[in-house]
Amino acid sequence: MTRTQKIIDAIQKMNENDFTKDILVPLFEKAGYYKVQFYGGVDEEGKDLLLWQKEPLGGIKLSVAQVKHFPFSNKASGSQSFQTVVNQLIACKVKEVPYSDRTVHMPKSLILIYTHSIDSKNIKSRFSNYNTFNDTDIEIIDCYRIIELIKSIHPKLINKILNKKIDLRYINEELLNNRILLK
């Protein structure tokens, strides 16, 4: 089993809310979002994460992420079908979300985070007209992309996922010295 597959297996064994809170929240914070809020649970309306970003001119941009932890069915409808999940996510774009200063914001972008590999047939069946895909402004992050993002943005999370104390393979050799190694 490859290291990537070990990480994917470990992610898929995690509870969805724990994965979202313990892995995705710190990942998106490290990626530069100003405020990352876990929104899952009752009354989430398809929003597991609220990702707030400060815009260059001082405004606030809201992105909404939905996390799905189960394998999608190949059926055209049903609660576990890819099409149903995408439709729920698109519905989030027209629902206001209040910010801590009591202003309300509409999501500017939508992110589907899927802890399994996304099937190209699913994408094709839901987005047969690829221009529509761009119009809905949905970014899809599957298990392989999650791992790429973690490795490039917040590699320490890999040890957390694999329940390891330390993994020196992700530390730059030039940064190592005796003091650090002795710790």
C-alpha positions as CSV (number, residue, x, y, z in Angstrom):
1,M,0.0,0.0,0.0
2,T,1.4,3.4,-1.0
3,R,1.7,6.2,1.5
4,T,-1.0,8.2,-0.3
5,Q,-3.4,5.2,0.0
6,K,-2.6,5.0,3.7
7,I,-3.5,8.6,4.2
8,I,-6.7,8.2,2.2
9,D,-7.7,5.2,4.2
10,A,-7.0,7.0,7.5
11,I,-9.1,10.0,6.3
12,Q,-12.0,7.8,5.3
13,K,-11.9,6.1,8.7
14,M,-12.2,9.4,10.5
15,N,-15.6,10.7,11.6
16,E,-16.7,13.3,9.1
17,N,-17.1,16.1,11.7
18,D,-13.7,15.3,13.3
19,F,-12.1,15.3,9.9
20,T,-13.7,18.7,9.1
21,K,-12.8,20.3,12.5
22,D,-9.4,18.7,13.1
23,I,-8.0,18.6,9.5
24,L,-9.9,20.9,7.2
25,V,-10.3,23.9,9.6
26,P,-6.5,24.2,10.3
27,L,-5.8,23.5,6.6
28,F,-8.0,26.4,5.3
29,E,-6.7,28.7,8.1
30,K,-3.1,28.0,7.0
31,A,-4.2,28.5,3.4
32,G,-5.0,32.1,4.2
33,Y,-8.7,32.4,5.0
34,Y,-9.3,35.1,7.6
35,K,-11.9,33.1,9.5
36,V,-12.8,29.5,9.2
37,Q,-16.0,28.3,10.9
38,F,-17.3,24.8,11.3
39,Y,-21.0,25.1,10.4
40,G,-22.0,21.4,10.2
41,G,-24.7,19.7,12.1
42,V,-28.3,20.6,12.6
43,D,-29.6,23.5,10.3
44,E,-26.4,23.5,8.3
45,E,-28.3,23.8,5.0
46,G,-25.5,22.1,3.1
47,K,-22.7,24.3,4.6
48,D,-20.1,22.4,6.6
49,L,-17.5,25.1,6.5
50,L,-17.8,28.9,6.2
51,L,-14.6,30.3,4.7
52,W,-14.2,34.1,5.2
53,Q,-11.7,36.0,3.2
54,K,-10.7,39.7,3.4
55,E,-10.7,41.3,-0.1
56,P,-8.0,43.7,-1.1
57,L,-10.3,46.7,-0.8
58,G,-11.6,45.7,2.7
59,G,-14.7,43.8,1.8
60,I,-15.4,40.3,3.0
61,K,-15.8,37.3,0.6
62,L,-17.6,34.2,1.8
63,S,-16.9,30.7,0.4
64,V,-19.0,27.7,1.5
65,A,-17.6,24.2,1.7
66,Q,-19.6,21.0,1.9
67,V,-17.8,17.9,3.1
68,K,-19.0,14.4,1.9
69,H,-17.5,11.3,3.5
70,F,-19.6,8.6,1.9
71,P,-19.1,7.0,-1.6
72,F,-21.5,8.6,-4.1
73,S,-24.1,6.3,-5.7
74,N,-24.3,6.0,-9.4
75,K,-28.1,6.7,-9.3
76,A,-29.4,9.9,-10.7
77,S,-31.2,10.8,-7.5
78,G,-31.2,9.9,-3.8
79,S,-29.5,11.4,-0.8
80,Q,-26.1,9.8,-1.7
81,S,-26.1,10.6,-5.4
82,F,-23.5,13.1,-6.8
83,Q,-26.2,15.1,-8.6
84,T,-28.2,15.5,-5.4
85,V,-25.1,16.7,-3.4
86,V,-24.2,19.2,-6.2
87,N,-27.8,20.5,-6.3
88,Q,-27.7,21.0,-2.5
89,L,-24.5,22.9,-2.8
90,I,-25.7,25.1,-5.6
91,A,-28.8,25.9,-3.4
92,C,-26.3,27.3,-0.8
93,K,-25.4,30.1,-3.2
94,V,-28.8,31.9,-2.7
95,K,-28.9,31.7,1.1
96,E,-27.6,34.5,3.2
97,V,-25.1,33.9,6.0
98,P,-24.6,36.5,8.8
99,Y,-21.1,37.6,9.7
100,S,-20.0,38.5,13.3
101,D,-20.5,42.2,12.6
102,R,-24.2,41.4,11.7
103,T,-23.8,42.0,8.0
104,V,-25.2,39.3,5.8
105,H,-23.3,37.8,2.9
106,M,-24.1,35.5,0.0
107,P,-21.5,32.9,-0.8
108,K,-19.3,33.9,-3.8
109,S,-17.8,30.4,-4.3
110,L,-18.8,26.8,-3.5
111,I,-16.4,24.0,-2.6
112,L,-17.3,20.3,-2.6
113,I,-14.8,18.3,-0.5
114,Y,-15.0,14.6,-1.1
115,T,-12.9,12.1,0.9
116,H,-13.1,9.6,-1.9
117,S,-11.9,9.7,-5.5
118,I,-14.3,11.5,-7.8
119,D,-15.5,9.6,-10.7
120,S,-15.2,11.4,-14.1
121,K,-18.5,9.8,-15.1
122,N,-20.3,11.5,-12.2
123,I,-18.9,14.9,-13.2
124,K,-19.9,14.3,-16.8
125,S,-23.4,13.1,-15.9
126,R,-24.1,16.2,-13.7
127,F,-22.2,18.7,-15.9
128,S,-22.8,17.5,-19.4
129,N,-22.5,21.1,-20.5
130,Y,-19.1,22.0,-19.1
131,N,-19.8,25.8,-19.4
132,T,-22.5,25.2,-16.8
133,F,-19.8,23.8,-14.5
134,N,-17.9,27.1,-14.6
135,D,-21.1,29.1,-14.1
136,T,-22.0,27.4,-10.8
137,D,-18.5,28.2,-9.5
138,I,-18.0,24.9,-7.7
139,E,-14.6,23.7,-6.9
140,I,-14.3,20.0,-6.4
141,I,-11.6,18.7,-4.0
142,D,-11.4,14.9,-3.9
143,C,-9.2,12.7,-1.7
144,Y,-6.1,13.1,-3.9
145,R,-6.3,16.9,-4.0
146,I,-6.9,17.0,-0.3
147,I,-3.6,15.2,0.2
148,E,-1.8,17.5,-2.3
149,L,-3.1,20.5,-0.4
150,I,-2.1,19.2,3.0
151,K,1.4,18.3,1.7
152,S,1.9,21.8,0.2
153,I,0.1,24.0,2.8
154,H,0.1,22.2,6.1
155,P,2.3,19.0,6.0
156,K,2.2,18.5,9.8
157,L,-1.5,17.4,9.4
158,I,-0.3,14.2,7.8
159,N,1.2,13.0,11.1
160,K,-2.1,13.9,12.8
161,I,-4.1,11.9,10.2
162,L,-1.7,8.9,10.5
163,N,-1.5,9.3,14.3
164,K,2.3,9.7,14.2
165,K,4.3,11.8,16.5
166,I,6.9,13.0,14.0
167,D,7.8,12.3,10.4
168,L,11.1,13.8,9.3
169,R,10.5,13.1,5.6
170,Y,8.5,16.4,5.4
171,I,11.1,18.6,7.1
172,N,13.6,20.5,5.0
173,E,17.1,19.1,5.6
174,E,18.6,22.6,5.6
175,L,16.4,23.5,8.7
176,L,17.6,20.6,10.7
177,N,20.3,21.1,13.4
178,N,21.3,19.2,16.5
179,R,19.0,21.2,18.8
180,I,16.0,20.5,16.6
181,L,16.9,16.8,16.2
182,L,17.4,16.4,20.0
183,K,13.9,17.7,20.6
